């Protein structure tokens, strides 16, 4: 059955931080393959993002949160005849039609409780237990990657270095400045002040150069970094969307350079939809639309580098199959994930679908997990970063020999 397809197969010093974004430079891989990890923090409702419109129990469980079928007003966008895509995800639907998107459903990490903090820790540490390691699977993958050669390859974009990127491999970090742009005279005076200290001068130069990369060389053109600033009187929602756009453009700025990092990580928030989640429109639809627009920007900004790029969107766990008493959904188990990019062998949904009948729900309330996220990650890391099978089983994802890599996710 098509719906049951399953493939077997350091930081800048304080002075520099006041002038530009925080940064610790890294170096490129020898490969042109690029990998972007986007963590959707808060637990994305996979049954809303990728509704199983062909499941006979879907409408009864979802009630007012259920999406209509393709072709109806506010209906889901068609995928494979069984699954649909939320109507806010128009760019992702274009990627699916272009065979640049694979949807993965009924997927979960090994975590089976419902704490955001612990769930995100398991998702990022690469083991079956929260707090089992203080390093992340992506950093460990960079350490053993055959594509890395003798140089570093990763960049993390955001206020904090996420666990998934912590570890022995040196990585770049960047975050957008919340301060007003400096005028050229002030910048020149501080540069002159730092000139007498080799360490401060080097850190300042590194930070300004990183900001120029993230801004698409805007600083080099003489605008002092204004392209990365958001006016302070901008409404909160607009500021959040603007900063998300800044992060996406910064990621592309690093990745599209031949001498830049080849792996990037950033996250988005606001997926914890306990109340007033909405269906085709509403709270969740707005978040999905912002996410979709950001991914479209990422493709546009990457240019020709998009053809060598794989972007994976993951969340810590899913949400309950049925809506709750406040027209939302509570913490659940299995969910959906998205793998897109020019390097992806897409145009399909991969799901060993367990069904939404009461007897098939996990603990009688959640979509049951049938695909381990580590199988997906192993398949991507082996193909895109050339990590060996031995390293994947013993170093990147310790004690995971029973989890076989999902083959054929990327183009040959």
C-alpha positions as CSV (number, residue, x, y, z in Angstrom):
1,X,0.0,0.0,0.0
2,X,1.4,3.4,-0.9
3,X,0.6,4.8,2.6
4,X,2.7,2.1,4.1
5,X,5.8,2.6,1.9
6,X,8.8,1.9,4.0
7,X,12.4,1.8,2.6
8,X,14.5,-1.0,3.9
9,X,17.2,-0.6,2.4
10,X,35.5,30.8,20.8
11,X,33.2,33.3,20.9
12,X,34.1,37.0,20.2
13,X,35.3,39.1,23.2
14,X,32.9,41.7,24.7
15,X,34.2,44.6,22.6
16,X,33.6,42.7,19.4
17,X,30.2,41.6,20.6
18,X,29.1,45.2,20.9
19,X,30.1,45.8,17.3
20,X,28.9,42.7,15.5
21,X,27.5,39.2,16.0
22,X,29.2,36.6,18.1
23,X,31.5,34.4,16.1
24,X,34.2,31.7,16.3
25,X,35.4,31.0,12.8
26,X,35.4,27.5,11.3
27,X,36.8,26.2,8.1
28,X,35.2,24.4,5.1
29,X,34.9,20.7,4.3
30,X,36.5,19.3,1.1
31,X,33.1,18.3,-0.2
32,X,30.5,20.6,-1.7
33,X,27.6,18.7,0.0
34,X,25.7,20.8,2.5
35,X,23.5,19.9,5.4
36,X,21.1,22.1,7.3
37,X,19.4,21.0,10.5
38,X,16.3,23.0,11.6
39,X,15.0,22.1,15.1
40,X,11.3,23.0,15.6
41,X,11.3,23.5,19.4
42,X,8.0,23.0,21.2
43,X,6.7,19.8,19.5
44,X,5.2,20.2,16.0
45,X,1.8,18.7,15.5
46,X,2.6,16.3,12.7
47,X,-1.0,15.3,12.2
48,X,-1.7,18.9,11.3
49,X,1.3,19.6,9.2
50,X,0.9,16.4,7.3
51,X,-2.7,15.2,7.8
52,X,-3.5,11.6,7.0
53,X,-6.7,12.5,5.1
54,X,-7.2,9.0,3.9
55,X,-7.3,7.5,7.4
56,X,-10.9,6.8,8.3
57,X,-10.4,7.8,12.0
58,X,-8.8,11.2,11.2
59,X,-11.9,13.3,11.1
60,X,-13.4,11.9,14.3
61,X,-10.3,12.4,16.3
62,X,-9.4,15.8,15.0
63,X,-12.9,17.3,14.7
64,X,-12.6,21.1,14.4
65,X,-8.9,20.8,13.8
66,X,-9.3,18.5,10.9
67,X,-8.3,19.8,7.4
68,X,-10.6,19.2,4.5
69,X,-9.5,17.2,1.5
70,X,-7.5,18.7,-1.5
71,X,-9.6,20.9,-3.7
72,X,-12.0,22.0,-1.0
73,X,-11.8,25.5,0.5
74,X,-9.0,25.5,3.0
75,X,-8.2,21.9,2.1
76,X,-4.9,20.1,2.4
77,X,-2.5,20.2,-0.5
78,X,-2.3,16.8,-2.2
79,X,0.7,14.5,-1.7
80,X,0.2,10.8,-2.4
81,X,-3.5,10.4,-2.2
82,X,-3.4,9.3,1.5
83,X,-1.4,12.1,3.1
84,X,-1.9,15.8,2.5
85,X,0.1,18.9,3.4
86,X,-1.1,21.9,5.4
87,X,-2.2,24.7,3.0
88,X,0.2,27.1,4.6
89,X,3.2,25.0,3.3
90,X,3.0,26.1,-0.3
91,X,6.7,26.2,-0.9
92,X,7.2,22.8,0.6
93,X,4.4,21.6,-1.8
94,X,6.3,23.0,-4.7
95,X,9.4,21.1,-3.5
96,X,7.4,17.9,-3.3
97,X,6.2,18.4,-6.9
98,X,9.8,19.0,-8.0
99,X,10.9,15.9,-6.2
100,X,13.0,17.9,-3.7
101,X,10.9,17.0,-0.6
102,X,10.5,13.8,1.2
103,X,8.0,13.7,4.1
104,X,8.7,11.2,6.9
105,X,5.7,10.3,9.2
106,X,5.1,8.3,12.4
107,X,8.7,9.2,13.3
108,X,10.1,9.7,16.8
109,X,13.3,9.7,18.8
110,X,13.7,6.9,21.4
111,X,12.2,9.3,24.1
112,X,8.8,8.2,25.3
113,X,8.0,10.8,28.0
114,X,6.6,14.2,27.4
115,X,9.1,16.8,28.7
116,X,10.2,19.4,26.2
117,X,13.5,19.7,27.9
118,X,14.3,16.0,28.0
119,X,12.8,15.4,24.6
120,X,15.0,18.0,23.0
121,X,18.1,16.6,24.9
122,X,17.5,13.1,23.5
123,X,16.9,14.5,20.0
124,X,20.2,16.3,20.2
125,X,22.5,14.0,22.2
126,X,21.9,11.1,19.9
127,X,21.3,8.4,22.6
128,X,18.2,6.8,24.0
129,X,18.2,8.7,27.3
130,X,18.1,12.3,28.3
131,X,21.4,13.8,29.6
132,X,23.3,10.7,28.7
133,X,26.0,12.7,26.9
134,X,27.1,16.3,27.0
135,X,28.0,16.4,23.3
136,X,25.7,16.3,20.3
137,X,25.4,13.8,17.4
138,X,26.1,16.4,14.7
139,X,29.3,17.6,16.3
140,X,30.5,14.0,16.7
141,X,29.6,13.4,13.1
142,X,31.7,16.4,12.0
143,X,34.6,15.0,14.1
144,X,34.6,11.7,12.2
145,X,33.3,12.9,8.8
146,X,35.4,11.8,5.8
147,X,34.2,14.9,4.0
148,X,35.6,17.2,6.6
149,X,39.3,16.6,5.8
150,X,41.6,18.5,8.1
151,X,39.3,21.5,8.6
152,X,36.1,22.3,10.5
153,X,32.8,22.6,8.8
154,X,29.8,23.7,11.0
155,X,28.0,26.9,11.9
156,X,25.3,27.3,14.6
157,X,23.0,30.3,14.2
158,X,21.2,31.6,17.3
159,X,21.7,33.1,20.8
160,X,23.1,29.9,22.2
161,X,25.2,27.0,20.9
162,X,22.7,24.1,20.8
163,X,23.6,20.7,22.3
164,X,23.6,19.0,18.9
165,X,26.6,21.1,17.9
166,X,28.6,20.9,21.1
167,X,31.6,18.6,21.3
168,X,35.2,18.2,20.2
169,X,34.8,19.6,16.7
170,X,35.3,23.3,16.4
171,X,32.3,25.1,14.9
172,X,31.4,28.6,13.9
173,X,28.7,30.5,15.8
174,X,26.7,33.6,14.8
175,X,23.7,35.5,16.2
176,X,22.1,38.6,15.0
177,X,22.9,41.8,16.9
178,X,20.2,43.5,18.9
179,X,22.1,46.7,19.0
180,X,21.7,49.7,16.7
181,X,24.2,49.9,13.8
182,X,27.4,51.8,14.4
183,X,28.3,54.8,12.2
184,X,31.5,54.7,10.3
185,X,33.3,57.2,12.6
186,X,32.6,55.2,15.8
187,X,33.6,52.0,14.1
188,X,36.9,53.6,12.9
189,X,37.7,54.9,16.4
190,X,37.1,51.5,18.1
191,X,39.2,49.8,15.4
192,X,42.0,52.2,16.1
193,X,41.6,51.6,19.8
194,X,41.9,47.9,19.3
195,X,44.8,48.1,17.0
196,X,47.3,48.1,19.8
197,X,46.1,44.7,21.1
198,X,46.7,41.8,18.7
199,X,44.0,39.6,20.3
200,X,41.3,42.2,20.4
201,X,42.1,43.4,16.9
202,X,41.9,39.8,15.6
203,X,38.6,39.2,17.3
204,X,37.1,42.4,16.0
205,X,38.2,41.6,12.5
206,X,36.8,38.1,12.7
207,X,33.5,39.3,14.0
208,X,33.1,42.0,11.4
209,X,34.0,39.6,8.6
210,X,31.5,37.0,9.9
211,X,28.8,39.7,10.0
212,X,29.7,40.6,6.4
213,X,29.3,37.0,5.3
214,X,26.0,36.6,7.1
215,X,24.7,39.9,5.6
216,X,25.6,38.9,2.1
217,X,28.7,41.2,2.3
218,X,26.5,44.2,3.2
219,X,29.1,45.5,5.6
220,X,31.8,45.3,2.9
221,X,29.5,47.5,0.8
222,X,29.7,50.1,3.6
223,X,26.3,50.0,5.3
224,X,27.8,49.2,8.8
225,X,25.6,46.1,9.3
226,X,22.3,47.8,9.0
227,X,21.0,45.0,6.9
228,X,21.0,42.8,10.0
229,X,19.2,45.3,12.3
230,X,15.4,45.4,13.1
231,X,14.0,48.8,14.1
232,X,13.1,48.8,17.8
233,X,9.6,50.1,17.3
234,X,8.7,47.0,15.1
235,X,5.7,44.9,16.6
236,X,6.8,41.8,18.4
237,X,5.5,39.3,15.9
238,X,7.1,41.2,13.0
239,X,10.4,41.4,14.9
240,X,10.3,37.6,15.4
241,X,9.7,37.0,11.7
242,X,12.4,39.5,10.8
243,X,14.9,37.9,13.0
244,X,14.0,34.5,11.6
245,X,14.6,35.9,8.1
246,X,18.0,37.3,9.3
247,X,19.0,33.8,10.5
248,X,18.0,32.1,7.3
249,X,19.8,34.7,5.2
250,X,22.9,34.4,7.4
251,X,22.9,30.6,7.1
252,X,22.8,30.9,3.4
253,X,25.6,33.5,3.5
254,X,27.9,31.1,5.2
255,X,26.9,28.0,3.2
256,X,27.0,29.4,-0.3
257,X,30.7,30.4,0.0
258,X,33.1,27.8,-1.4
259,X,35.4,28.5,1.6
260,X,32.6,28.5,4.1
261,X,31.1,25.9,6.5
262,X,29.1,23.1,4.9
263,X,26.8,22.3,7.8
264,X,24.4,24.8,9.5
265,X,22.0,24.5,12.5
266,X,19.3,26.9,13.6
267,X,16.0,26.5,15.4
268,X,12.5,28.0,15.5
269,X,10.0,28.2,18.4
270,X,6.3,28.5,19.1
271,X,5.2,24.9,18.2
272,X,3.6,24.1,21.6
273,X,0.0,24.5,20.6
274,X,-2.0,23.6,23.7
275,X,-4.8,26.0,23.0
276,X,-6.5,27.5,20.0
277,X,-4.3,25.7,17.5
278,X,-6.5,26.3,14.5
279,X,-6.9,24.3,11.3
280,X,-6.4,25.8,7.9
281,X,-6.0,29.2,9.6
282,X,-5.0,30.2,13.0
283,X,-2.1,30.0,15.3
284,X,-0.4,27.0,13.9
285,X,-1.1,28.0,10.3
286,X,0.7,31.3,10.9
287,X,3.8,29.5,12.3
288,X,3.8,27.1,9.4
289,X,3.6,30.0,6.9
290,X,6.6,31.7,8.5
291,X,8.5,28.5,8.4
292,X,7.6,27.9,4.8
293,X,8.6,31.5,3.8
294,X,11.9,31.1,5.5
295,X,12.7,27.9,3.6
296,X,11.8,29.6,0.4
297,X,14.3,32.3,1.3
298,X,16.9,29.8,2.1
299,X,16.6,28.2,-1.3
300,X,16.7,31.6,-3.1
301,X,19.7,32.8,-1.1
302,X,21.7,29.6,-1.6
303,X,21.4,29.9,-5.3
304,X,23.3,27.1,-7.1
305,X,24.4,25.7,-3.8
306,X,20.8,24.5,-3.3
307,X,21.5,21.6,-5.6
308,X,24.1,20.2,-3.2
309,X,22.0,20.8,-0.1
310,X,19.8,18.7,2.2
311,X,17.7,20.4,4.8
312,X,16.1,18.4,7.6
313,X,13.3,19.7,9.9
314,X,12.9,17.8,13.2
315,X,10.9,18.3,16.4
316,X,11.3,16.7,19.8
317,X,8.0,14.8,19.7
318,X,4.5,15.0,18.3
319,X,1.1,15.9,19.8
320,X,-2.0,14.0,20.9
321,X,-4.1,12.4,18.1
322,X,-7.3,14.0,19.6
323,X,-7.8,17.7,20.4
324,X,-8.1,18.7,24.0
325,X,-10.6,20.8,25.8
326,X,-9.0,24.1,24.8
327,X,-9.1,23.5,21.0
328,X,-5.5,22.5,21.0
329,X,-3.3,19.4,21.4
330,X,-1.2,18.1,24.2
331,X,2.3,16.5,24.2
332,X,2.4,13.3,22.2
333,X,4.8,10.9,20.7
334,X,5.3,10.3,16.9
335,X,5.2,13.2,14.5
336,X,6.3,14.2,11.0
337,X,9.6,15.4,9.6
338,X,10.7,17.1,6.4
339,X,13.8,16.5,4.3
340,X,14.1,18.9,1.4
341,X,16.8,20.3,-1.0
342,X,18.3,19.8,-4.4
343,X,20.3,16.8,-3.0
344,X,17.1,15.0,-1.9
345,X,15.5,12.1,-3.7
346,X,12.0,13.5,-3.0
347,X,8.5,13.4,-4.2
348,X,7.3,10.8,-1.7
349,X,6.0,10.1,1.8
350,X,7.9,7.5,3.8
351,X,5.6,6.1,6.5
352,X,4.9,2.7,8.0
353,X,1.5,4.0,9.0
354,X,0.1,2.6,12.2
355,X,-3.4,4.1,11.8
356,X,-5.4,6.3,14.1
357,X,-7.8,3.6,15.3
358,X,-8.0,3.4,19.1
359,X,-6.2,0.0,19.1
360,X,-3.3,1.5,17.2
361,X,-2.6,4.6,19.2
362,X,0.4,4.7,21.5
363,X,-0.9,4.5,25.1
364,X,-4.3,5.1,23.7
365,X,-3.7,8.8,22.9
366,X,-0.8,9.3,20.5
367,X,0.3,8.5,17.0
368,X,2.4,5.4,17.4
369,X,6.1,5.6,16.4
370,X,7.2,3.2,13.6
371,X,10.3,5.0,12.4
372,X,13.3,5.8,14.6
373,X,14.8,9.3,13.8
374,X,18.3,7.8,14.1
375,X,17.6,5.7,11.0
376,X,16.9,8.8,9.0
377,X,19.9,10.7,10.5
378,X,22.3,7.8,9.8
379,X,21.1,7.6,6.2
380,X,21.7,11.4,5.7
381,X,25.1,11.5,7.5
382,X,26.4,8.5,5.6
383,X,25.5,10.0,2.2
384,X,26.0,13.7,2.8
385,X,28.9,13.8,5.2
386,X,30.5,10.5,4.3
387,X,30.4,9.2,7.9
388,X,31.2,5.5,8.1
389,X,28.8,2.8,9.3
390,X,31.1,1.9,12.2
391,X,31.3,5.6,13.3
392,X,27.6,6.0,13.1
393,X,26.9,3.0,15.3
394,X,29.6,3.5,17.9
395,X,30.5,7.2,18.0
396,X,27.8,9.3,16.5
397,X,24.8,7.3,17.9
398,X,26.3,5.0,20.6
399,X,24.6,1.6,21.2
400,X,22.4,1.9,18.1
401,X,23.5,-1.1,16.0
402,X,19.9,-2.3,15.9
403,X,18.9,0.9,14.0
404,X,19.7,0.5,10.3
405,X,20.3,3.5,8.2
406,X,17.4,4.5,5.9
407,X,18.8,4.2,2.4
408,X,18.1,6.2,-0.7
409,X,17.1,9.5,0.9
410,X,19.5,11.5,-1.2
411,X,20.2,11.6,-4.9
412,X,22.9,9.3,-6.2
